[in-house]
Amino acid sequence: MAILVWVLIALAIWHFTVFVPDRFAGGIVGAFAVAIVGGVVGGLLLSGLDMPSRDATDVVTVVLGIPGTLIALVALWFYGARREAAAEARGTGSTEA
């Protein structure tokens, strides 16, 4: 149940990426994938690699997925922005690697 909670909170946070410039590597789909993975990995790490049972799932379990999601999205955005800037410096204008 905890993984479902982390995936859903990551999905909720991902929806707010429409408010930032789209410099995510892989576009909005890449941001979606990284948000989900970041939420689950962050939740697992912050819970001590212990999977909370269905009865132990509470508000704290939801909060555990937030930092991983945000860190993953920010890292992907900076990676995409850096890649875009490097492509512009080469004069190609393309972000394909």
ABEGO torsion letter per residue (X at the ends): XAAAAAAAAAAAAAAAAAABBBABBGEAAAAAAAAAAAAAAAAAAAAGGBBBBAAABBAAAAAAAAAAAAAAAAAAAAAAAAAAAAAAAAGAGBABX
